[in-house]
Amino acid sequence: MKQVFGKTWWGRRWLNSLEKIDFENRIQRGERYARNGSVQNIQVVNNLILARVQGSARQPYKVEIAVPVINKVQQKLLLERIHHNKLIIASFINREISPLLEEEAQSLKINIFPDSWMSLQMSCNCPDFAVPCKHIAALIYSISEMIARDP
């Protein structure tokens, strides 16, 4: 059975960052890499997502994605809103993200998901000139699956 990415609304919102770009089918090839297990050793460190993606070369490529940082003041404001909304907390307990969280964040002018692929700083040590390359796209797909399982 073919793996489907973006099974949850928040997984789809994460994948929206790949919309409206396609450099010679790199996005589709990235999806294939994610599906076949080429993405390895995903680590999330603060706002950085790091992984190795096995491509056609002998050694896997190093991929890094930096998501925008939510500053301390914004964090505090959003946490206060979450603290006062039992539906958002209940969703987290059930390993889900309530759409109310995104509404609260947007009311504070905070993006909890990338607006587009240009919201992300991305790099890969492969020889491809395109950003995102298929290795970066593979990591973005893999993250959508990861946050679908455990937001």
C-alpha positions in Angstrom: 0.0 0.0 0.0 1.4 3.4 -1.0 2.2 5.6 2.0 0.2 8.8 2.2 1.8 11.9 3.6 -0.1 14.7 5.3 -2.8 12.4 6.9 -3.6 15.0 9.5 -4.6 18.6 9.0 -1.3 19.7 10.7 0.7 17.3 8.5 -0.9 18.9 5.4 -0.2 22.4 6.7 3.5 21.4 7.1 3.5 20.0 3.5 1.9 23.3 2.2 5.4 24.7 2.3 6.1 22.6 -0.8 3.2 23.9 -2.8 3.7 25.8 -6.1 7.3 24.7 -6.6 8.7 21.9 -8.7 12.2 22.0 -10.1 12.1 19.2 -12.6 10.1 16.8 -10.4 12.4 17.1 -7.4 9.4 17.2 -5.1 8.0 14.0 -6.4 11.4 12.3 -6.2 11.7 13.6 -2.7 8.4 12.0 -1.8 9.6 8.7 -3.2 12.8 9.0 -1.1 10.7 9.6 2.0 8.5 6.7 1.2 11.3 4.2 0.6 13.1 5.0 3.9 16.0 7.0 2.5 15.6 9.6 5.3 17.8 8.6 8.3 18.6 9.9 11.7 16.2 12.8 12.0 17.1 15.1 14.8 15.3 18.2 16.0 17.5 20.6 17.9 15.8 23.9 18.8 14.6 25.2 15.4 16.9 23.0 13.4 15.8 19.7 11.7 18.8 17.6 10.8 18.9 14.3 8.9 20.9 12.2 6.4 19.2 11.3 3.2 20.5 8.4 1.1 20.6 9.3 -2.5 22.4 7.8 -5.4 25.9 8.5 -3.9 27.6 6.0 -1.6 27.3 8.3 1.5 24.1 9.9 2.6 23.7 13.6 2.1 23.5 16.0 5.1 20.2 17.9 5.1 19.4 20.8 7.4 16.1 22.8 7.7 15.8 25.8 10.0 12.3 26.8 10.9 11.6 30.4 12.0 12.1 31.0 15.7 9.2 32.2 17.8 10.7 34.8 20.2 10.4 34.6 24.0 7.6 37.2 24.2 5.5 35.4 21.5 6.1 32.1 23.3 4.9 33.4 26.6 1.8 34.9 25.0 0.9 31.8 23.1 1.5 29.6 26.2 -0.8 31.8 28.2 -3.5 31.3 25.5 -2.9 27.5 25.5 -3.1 27.4 29.3 -6.5 28.9 29.3 -7.9 26.7 26.5 -8.8 23.2 27.7 -9.7 22.0 24.2 -6.1 22.7 23.0 -4.7 20.9 26.0 -7.1 18.0 25.6 -6.0 17.7 21.9 -2.3 17.5 22.9 -3.1 14.8 25.4 -4.7 12.8 22.5 -1.6 13.4 20.3 -3.5 15.9 18.1 -3.3 19.6 17.4 -6.5 21.5 17.7 -7.2 24.0 14.9 -7.8 26.3 17.8 -4.1 26.4 18.4 -3.4 27.8 15.0 -6.2 30.3 15.4 -4.8 31.5 18.7 -1.3 31.7 17.2 -2.5 33.6 14.2 -4.4 36.1 16.4 -1.0 36.8 17.9 0.6 37.1 14.5 2.6 33.9 15.1 3.0 31.3 12.3 3.3 27.8 13.7 3.6 26.4 10.2 5.7 27.7 7.3 3.9 30.0 5.0 5.8 28.7 2.0 9.1 26.9 1.3 10.8 30.4 1.4 9.9 30.5 5.2 12.4 27.7 5.7 16.2 28.0 5.5 17.4 24.8 3.9 20.6 23.2 2.9 21.9 20.0 1.5 25.5 19.0 0.7 24.4 17.2 -2.6 25.7 18.6 -5.9 22.2 19.8 -7.0 21.8 23.5 -7.3 18.1 23.6 -6.5 16.7 24.5 -3.1 14.8 22.4 -2.3 16.5 19.5 -3.8 14.9 16.0 -3.7 16.8 15.3 -0.4 15.4 18.3 1.3 11.9 17.5 0.0 12.3 14.0 1.3 13.0 15.4 4.8 10.0 17.7 4.6 7.8 14.7 3.7 9.3 12.7 6.5 8.6 15.5 9.0 5.0 15.6 8.0 4.7 11.9 8.9 6.6 12.5 12.1 4.4 15.3 13.3 1.3 13.4 12.3 2.3 10.6 14.7 3.4 12.9 17.5 2.6 16.6 17.2 
